[in-house]
Amino acid sequence: MEWVLLFLVFGINVPVWTMIAILRGIGESRMPAPGETAAPANRMRPDEVAIVIPAHDEEGGIAKSITSALRIVPAANVHVLADGCRDRTAEIAAGFGVRVLDLSPGRGKAGAIEAAIGHFDITHRFGALLIVDADTEVDPDYLTNGLPMLDDPRYAAVAGYVRTPWTPQAHTFIGRLLISYRSRLWTIMQWMRYGQSWRYINVTPIVPGFAGMYRTSVLPRMDINPPGLIIEDFNMTFELHHKRLGKIAFSPSVQAWTEDPDNLRDYYQQVRRWALGLWQTLRRHGAWFGRFWFATAVFMLEVVSSSLIILGLVVVGALMALGPLTGGWVLDWPVYREVHSALEPWLSAYNVVFFLFLPDYLITCVVAVLRRRPSLLVYGFGFLLVRFIDAAATMWTLYRVWRANSSGRWTSPRRLPPVLPPRGQAEAPLASEMSSPAQARWVVLRDAMVVLPVAAVVGLALADVLSAVLVAVLLVAAAVVTISWRRRPRREVAAVGSATGDRPPGRV
């Protein structure tokens, strides 16, 4: 049972890709430092990049997305696709002087992108296409760091690095928990997993649709809008791999800011939509021989097995809780008594704390150090609960994939109100500039005063002395790390375009 719990936390991919990262770091440390080289004469310029922003009823957030796009390309390069909008999305976009395509009825995101490529003749007029979601703010250095990666003709796309705005004062406790969990997930999936592989074995599973860039010469060879798929980014990535159109580059410096759901309803619907889109893409493309398919098959096997284990643990935990909840009278049932006696040695409080919670929290500590986000140490106590939501959505959509036939249309989740520019400033600030550090620290501290005592009481009630000591040591170490961060002098970090030499900037 202990090995099952450890597999649930670490799986196969985390240790494998961690080892690859270590080996890669050792190999690169022995290589001579590359000298500065002049940009090639044929390097793509920002004015050769088209930005496409599909939007469905996004009047509350489309302005900040367009504003960030105008920071990196001319207005004539920005194309807003009002896909079946019933609000002022198209009108607001037109006020910025960008190109607007009003599609009615809506065609879904993939259909809108396909329509824009043909309507605006993007393939022939531009060298690259950057697809940006309507809730995304592109980093000002996105093209500065991303376009050099397309100097090598072997690369057909650049996967953007997901950053989530950390504005805790704008969300409820549940919202802060969900957003913090997503921050850990993005770090594990992008920076710690396929961020290590792109240069050597090219098994990146997705060019995220929130801010992914493609070389336009490969677009005519891709089936961007096949019928029956609910999302487009998995399919477009599989098209690149399946048809061998080119490699996918990645760097944490090629980043953009996007909003993650801050309530359980929107979160579950988004996870279910993503999971269904992945299953539909796997069903459409099938299996083929190659490194990408093998890596994807291993990953999906791990996703299914870990989801089943999580759901099974919840069912078993509920069965085990019937005893104390009913005062022990259910033990008089012969069947329940036999099941209880068989499961009790394996699903003990010690096993759950020592082999499930602590390893999972250890990963959270590692991510907190990498991202310089001490707040993850507070909300990390609830991440296993969020994993249950992910597992339920994954298995439900696996059941539905053989019955669901999607149109690609979507409903936008709740958006934060737009941020108005300060007085005397023409442009609104980026998402990364929205949060006051003092306000954020106070909100996190207030949550910590609630979470940590409850966690300590539960840990002492469930675990034995050894586990309680380990939990205490872990919390003390986390506090020491947090204090050391606060005392570190701030240093200016120069932007680095290398896919391996930069680190994502820290957040509170």
C-alpha positions in Angstrom: 0.0 0.0 0.0 2.9 2.4 0.8 4.3 2.0 -2.7 0.8 2.7 -4.2 0.6 5.9 -2.3 4.1 7.0 -3.3 3.3 6.2 -7.0 0.2 8.4 -6.6 2.4 11.3 -5.6 5.5 10.9 -7.7 4.3 8.6 -10.5 6.8 7.7 -13.2 7.3 11.1 -15.0 8.4 13.2 -12.1 11.4 11.1 -11.1 12.3 10.4 -14.8 12.2 14.0 -15.9 13.9 15.2 -12.7 16.8 12.8 -13.5 16.9 14.1 -17.1 17.0 17.7 -15.7 20.0 16.8 -13.5 21.9 15.1 -16.3 21.2 17.9 -18.6 22.4 20.4 -16.1 25.7 18.4 -15.6 26.2 18.1 -19.3 25.6 21.8 -19.9 27.9 22.9 -17.0 30.8 21.2 -18.7 30.2 22.9 -22.1 32.0 26.1 -22.8 29.8 29.2 -22.3 28.5 30.3 -25.7 29.8 33.7 -26.9 27.6 36.4 -28.1 26.7 36.0 -31.7 25.1 38.4 -34.1 21.5 37.9 -35.1 21.2 36.2 -38.5 20.2 38.4 -41.4 17.0 36.4 -41.9 15.8 36.6 -38.3 12.1 37.2 -38.1 11.0 40.6 -37.0 8.0 41.4 -34.7 6.2 43.1 -37.6 6.2 39.7 -39.3 4.2 38.1 -36.6 0.4 38.0 -36.7 -1.5 37.8 -33.4 -4.9 36.2 -33.4 -7.2 36.6 -30.3 -10.3 34.4 -30.4 -13.0 35.8 -28.1 -16.5 34.8 -27.0 -18.3 37.3 -24.9 -15.1 38.8 -23.5 -16.0 42.4 -23.1 -14.7 42.4 -19.6 -11.1 41.3 -20.4 -10.5 41.8 -24.1 -9.0 45.3 -23.6 -6.1 44.1 -21.5 -5.3 41.3 -23.9 -5.3 43.7 -26.9 -3.2 46.2 -24.9 -0.5 43.7 -24.1 -0.5 42.6 -27.8 0.0 46.2 -29.0 3.1 46.3 -26.8 4.9 43.9 -29.1 3.4 44.3 -32.6 1.7 47.0 -34.7 -2.1 47.3 -34.5 -2.4 46.0 -38.1 -0.9 42.7 -36.9 -3.6 42.1 -34.2 -6.7 40.2 -35.3 -9.6 39.8 -32.9 -12.1 37.1 -33.7 -15.5 37.9 -32.1 -16.9 34.3 -32.2 -20.6 34.5 -31.8 -20.4 37.3 -29.3 -23.6 38.8 -27.8 -21.8 41.6 -26.0 -19.5 44.5 -26.9 -16.4 42.5 -27.6 -16.2 43.4 -31.3 -16.9 47.1 -30.6 -14.3 47.4 -27.9 -11.7 45.7 -30.1 -12.5 48.0 -33.0 -11.8 51.0 -30.7 -8.2 49.9 -30.5 -7.7 50.1 -34.3 -7.0 46.4 -34.7 -8.5 44.1 -37.3 -11.8 42.5 -36.2 -13.6 39.5 -37.7 -17.2 39.2 -36.4 -18.3 35.6 -36.8 -22.0 34.9 -36.4 -23.0 32.2 -35.6 -19.9 31.2 -33.6 -17.6 28.5 -35.0 -15.7 27.6 -31.8 -12.1 28.5 -31.2 -10.5 26.2 -33.8 -13.1 27.3 -36.4 -12.5 30.9 -35.7 -8.7 30.5 -36.1 -9.2 28.7 -39.3 -11.5 31.4 -40.6 -9.0 34.1 -39.6 -6.1 32.5 -41.4 -8.1 32.4 -44.6 -9.9 35.8 -44.3 -6.8 37.8 -43.4 -4.4 35.7 -45.6 -2.1 35.2 -42.6 -0.1 32.4 -44.1 1.2 34.6 -47.0 1.4 37.9 -45.2 3.2 36.8 -42.0 6.1 34.6 -41.0 4.6 33.5 -37.6 1.2 33.2 -36.0 0.8 33.9 -32.2 -2.5 32.6 -30.9 -3.5 34.5 -27.7 -6.6 33.8 -25.5 -8.8 36.7 -24.6 -7.9 36.5 -21.0 -4.2 36.4 -21.7 -1.6 39.3 -21.3 1.5 38.6 -23.4 4.8 39.5 -21.7 6.5 42.5 -23.4 9.6 40.3 -24.1 7.6 37.4 -25.6 8.8 38.0 -29.1 12.3 39.2 -28.0 12.9 35.8 -26.5 10.7 33.7 -28.7 11.6 34.7 -32.3 15.3 33.7 -32.0 14.1 30.2 -31.3 12.6 30.1 -34.8 16.0 30.9 -36.4 16.5 27.1 -36.6 14.2 25.9 -39.4 13.7 22.6 -37.6 11.5 24.3 -35.1 7.9 24.8 -36.1 6.3 26.2 -32.9 7.2 27.8 -29.6 5.3 26.8 -26.5 4.5 29.7 -24.2 5.2 29.5 -20.5 2.0 29.9 -18.4 2.1 32.5 -15.6 -0.8 33.1 -13.3 -1.4 36.6 -11.8 -1.1 36.4 -8.0 -3.7 38.9 -6.6 -4.9 37.1 -3.5 -6.9 40.0 -2.2 -9.2 39.7 -5.3 -10.2 36.1 -4.6 -11.8 34.0 -1.9 -9.8 31.4 0.0 -11.0 28.7 -2.4 -9.9 30.9 -5.3 -6.4 31.3 -3.7 -6.2 27.5 -3.2 -7.1 26.7 -6.8 -4.8 29.4 -8.3 -1.9 28.2 -6.1 -2.5 24.6 -7.1 -2.4 25.6 -10.8 0.9 27.5 -10.2 2.4 24.3 -8.9 0.9 22.3 -11.7 2.3 24.6 -14.4 5.8 24.4 -12.8 5.8 20.6 -12.7 4.3 20.2 -16.2 6.3 22.9 -18.1 9.4 23.7 -16.3 10.2 20.4 -14.5 8.9 18.0 -17.1 8.8 18.8 -20.9 10.7 22.0 -20.4 13.7 19.7 -20.0 13.1 17.6 -23.1 12.3 19.9 -26.0 15.9 20.5 -27.3 16.9 16.8 -27.3 14.0 14.4 -27.7 11.0 16.6 -28.7 8.1 15.0 -26.8 6.4 18.3 -25.7 2.7 17.2 -25.4 1.1 20.6 -26.0 1.7 24.0 -27.3 -0.7 25.8 -24.9 -3.5 27.6 -26.7 -3.3 30.6 -24.3 -0.1 31.9 -26.0 1.5 29.5 -28.5 3.4 30.6 -31.6 3.6 28.7 -34.9 5.6 29.1 -38.1 3.0 30.0 -40.7 4.6 27.8 -43.3 3.4 24.7 -41.5 -0.2 25.9 -41.1 -1.5 24.7 -44.5 -0.3 21.2 -43.7 -2.3 21.1 -40.4 -5.9 20.1 -40.0 -6.7 22.9 -37.5 -10.4 22.4 -37.2 -11.4 18.7 -37.5 -15.0 18.0 -36.6 -16.0 16.8 -33.1 -13.1 18.3 -31.0 -13.9 20.6 -28.1 -10.4 22.2 -27.9 -7.7 23.0 -30.5 -4.3 23.1 -28.8 -3.9 19.4 -28.2 -4.9 18.6 -31.8 -2.6 21.2 -33.3 0.3 19.8 -31.2 -0.4 16.2 -32.2 -0.6 17.4 -35.9 3.0 18.7 -35.6 4.2 15.4 -34.1 2.2 13.0 -36.2 2.9 14.7 -39.5 6.6 15.4 -38.5 6.2 19.1 -39.4 8.9 20.3 -37.0 10.0 20.4 -33.4 8.5 22.5 -30.5 10.7 24.9 -28.7 10.2 26.0 -25.1 11.7 28.6 -22.7 10.4 30.0 -19.4 11.3 33.4 -20.7 8.7 33.1 -23.4 5.8 33.7 -21.1 2.3 35.2 -20.8 -0.1 35.8 -18.0 -3.5 34.1 -18.0 -6.4 33.9 -15.5 -7.1 30.5 -13.9 -10.6 29.8 -12.5 -11.1 30.9 -8.9 -14.2 29.0 -8.1 -15.0 25.3 -8.0 -17.7 25.4 -10.7 -15.5 27.1 -13.3 -12.5 25.0 -12.3 -14.3 21.7 -12.7 -15.8 22.7 -16.1 -12.4 23.8 -17.4 -10.6 20.6 -16.3 -13.4 18.5 -17.7 -13.2 20.4 -21.0 -9.4 20.0 -21.2 -9.6 16.3 -20.3 -12.3 15.7 -22.9 -10.3 17.5 -25.5 -7.2 15.4 -24.8 -9.2 12.1 -25.0 -10.8 13.2 -28.2 -7.4 14.1 -29.7 -6.0 10.7 -28.7 -9.0 9.0 -30.2 -8.7 10.9 -33.5 -4.9 10.5 -34.0 -4.6 6.9 -32.6 -1.2 5.4 -32.1 2.0 5.6 -34.2 5.6 4.6 -33.7 7.8 7.3 -32.2 9.2 8.9 -29.1 6.3 11.3 -28.7 3.6 8.6 -28.8 5.6 6.4 -26.4 6.1 9.3 -23.9 2.4 10.3 -24.2 1.2 6.8 -23.7 3.3 6.5 -20.5 2.0 9.8 -19.3 -1.7 8.9 -20.0 -1.3 5.5 -18.3 0.0 7.3 -15.3 -2.9 9.8 -15.4 -5.5 7.1 -15.5 -3.9 4.9 -12.8 -3.4 7.8 -10.4 -6.9 9.1 -11.0 -8.3 5.6 -10.2 -6.2 5.4 -7.1 -7.3 8.8 -5.9 -11.0 8.0 -6.4 -10.5 4.6 -4.8 -8.8 6.1 -1.8 -11.8 8.5 -1.3 -14.2 5.6 -1.5 -12.1 3.5 0.9 -11.7 6.4 3.3 -15.5 6.9 3.4 -16.0 3.2 4.2 -13.4 3.4 7.0 -15.0 6.5 8.4 -18.4 4.7 8.8 -17.0 3.0 11.9 -16.3 6.0 14.1 -19.2 8.0 12.6 -21.8 5.4 13.6 -20.3 4.6 17.0 -19.0 1.2 15.8 -22.4 -0.4 15.2 -21.7 -1.0 11.5 -18.9 -3.4 12.6 -21.7 -5.8 13.4 -22.3 -6.3 9.7 -20.2 -9.3 8.7 -19.3 -8.0 5.2 -18.3 -4.5 6.5 -16.3 -6.1 9.4 -14.3 -8.2 7.0 -13.7 -5.3 4.6 -12.7 -3.0 7.5 -10.3 -5.5 9.0 -8.6 -6.1 5.6 -8.2 -2.4 4.8 -7.3 -1.0 8.2 -3.7 -2.1 8.3 -3.0 -0.6 4.8 -5.0 2.7 5.0 -3.8 3.7 8.4 -3.3 7.4 9.4 0.4 6.8 9.5 0.5 5.6 5.9 -1.7 8.4 4.7 0.4 11.1 6.4 3.9 9.6 5.9 3.5 8.1 2.3 0.9 10.4 0.8 0.7 13.9 2.3 4.3 14.5 3.2 5.7 13.4 -0.2 3.1 15.6 -2.0 3.9 18.5 0.3 7.6 18.0 -0.4 6.9 18.6 -4.1 5.1 21.8 -3.1 8.2 22.9 -1.1 10.4 22.3 -4.1 8.1 24.3 -6.4 7.9 27.1 -3.8 11.7 27.3 -3.8 11.9 27.2 -7.6 9.2 29.8 -8.0 10.1 31.8 -4.9 6.5 31.6 -3.8 6.3 31.1 0.0 2.5 31.3 -0.2 2.5 27.8 -1.8 3.6 26.4 1.6 0.3 27.6 3.1 -2.1 26.4 0.4 -0.2 23.2 -0.3 -2.1 21.6 2.6 -5.2 21.4 0.4 -3.7 20.4 -2.9 -4.7 16.7 -2.5 -8.3 17.8 -2.4 -7.9 19.6 -5.7 -6.3 16.5 -7.2 -9.5 14.6 -6.4 -11.4 17.1 -8.6 -8.9 16.6 -11.4 -9.3 12.8 -11.0 -13.1 12.9 -11.1 -13.1 15.2 -14.2 -10.5 12.9 -16.0 -12.4 9.7 -15.4 -15.8 11.2 -16.2 -14.6 12.5 -19.5 -12.9 9.2 -20.3 -16.4 7.6 -19.9 -18.0 10.4 -22.0 -15.4 10.5 -24.9 -17.1 7.8 -26.8 -20.5 9.6 -26.6 -19.5 13.3 -26.8 -19.3 15.1 -30.1 -18.3 18.7 -29.5 -18.7 21.8 -31.6 -15.7 23.6 -30.2 -17.9 26.5 -28.8 -17.1 27.5 -25.2 -18.4 29.6 -22.3 -16.0 32.0 -20.7 -15.5 31.6 -16.9 -15.9 34.5 -14.5 -13.4 37.2 -15.2 -11.8 39.7 -12.8 -12.9 43.3 -13.4 -10.6 45.2 -15.8 -7.7 47.1 -14.2 -7.9 50.9 -15.0 -4.6 52.7 -15.7 -3.3 54.9 -12.9 -4.0 58.6 -13.3 -1.7 60.1 -16.0 -0.8 56.7 -17.4 -2.0 55.7 -20.9 -1.8 52.0 -20.5 -3.2 49.6 -17.9 -0.5 47.7 -15.9 0.3 44.1 -16.7 -1.1 41.3 -14.5 2.3 40.9 -12.9 2.1 44.5 -11.7 -1.4 44.4 -10.3 -0.8 42.9 -6.8 0.5 45.0 -3.9 3.1 43.0 -2.1 2.0 44.3 1.3 -1.7 43.3 0.6 -0.7 39.9 -0.8 1.5 39.1 2.3 -1.3 40.1 4.7 -3.9 37.9 2.9 -1.5 34.9 2.9 -0.6 35.5 6.5 -4.2 35.6 7.5 -4.8 32.3 5.7 -1.7 30.8 7.3 -3.1 31.7 10.8 -6.1 29.6 10.0 -4.5 26.7 8.0 -1.4 25.9 10.0 -3.1 25.5 13.4 -5.8 23.2 11.9 -3.1 21.2 10.0 -1.1 20.8 13.2 -4.1 19.6 15.2 -5.2 17.2 12.5 -1.6 15.9 12.2 -1.3 15.3 15.9 -4.6 13.6 16.0 -4.0 11.3 13.1 -0.3 10.6 13.2 2.1 9.0 15.7 4.9 10.9 17.4 7.4 10.3 14.6 5.2 11.7 11.9 4.2 14.7 14.1 7.9 15.5 14.5 8.5 15.3 10.8 5.6 17.6 10.1 6.9 20.1 12.7 10.4 19.9 11.2 9.0 20.5 7.7 7.0 23.5 8.8 10.0 25.0 10.7 12.2 24.5 7.6 9.5 26.2 5.5 9.5 29.2 7.9 13.3 29.4 7.8 13.2 29.5 4.0 10.5 32.1 3.9 12.4 34.3 6.4 15.6 33.9 4.3 13.8 35.0 1.2 12.6 38.2 2.9 16.1 39.1 4.0 17.7 38.4 0.6 18.8 41.6 -1.2 17.0 42.3 -4.4 19.0 41.9 -7.6 18.2 42.9 -11.1 18.1 39.8 -13.3 18.8 40.4 -17.0 16.4 38.8 -19.5 17.9 35.6 -20.9 16.7 34.1 -24.2 18.2 30.7 -23.7 15.8 27.9 -23.1 17.9 26.6 -20.2 19.6 29.6 -18.7 16.8 31.6 -17.2 14.5 31.2 -14.3 11.0 32.4 -13.9 10.7 35.5 -11.8 9.5 35.0 -8.2 6.2 35.9 -6.7 5.0 36.3 -3.1 
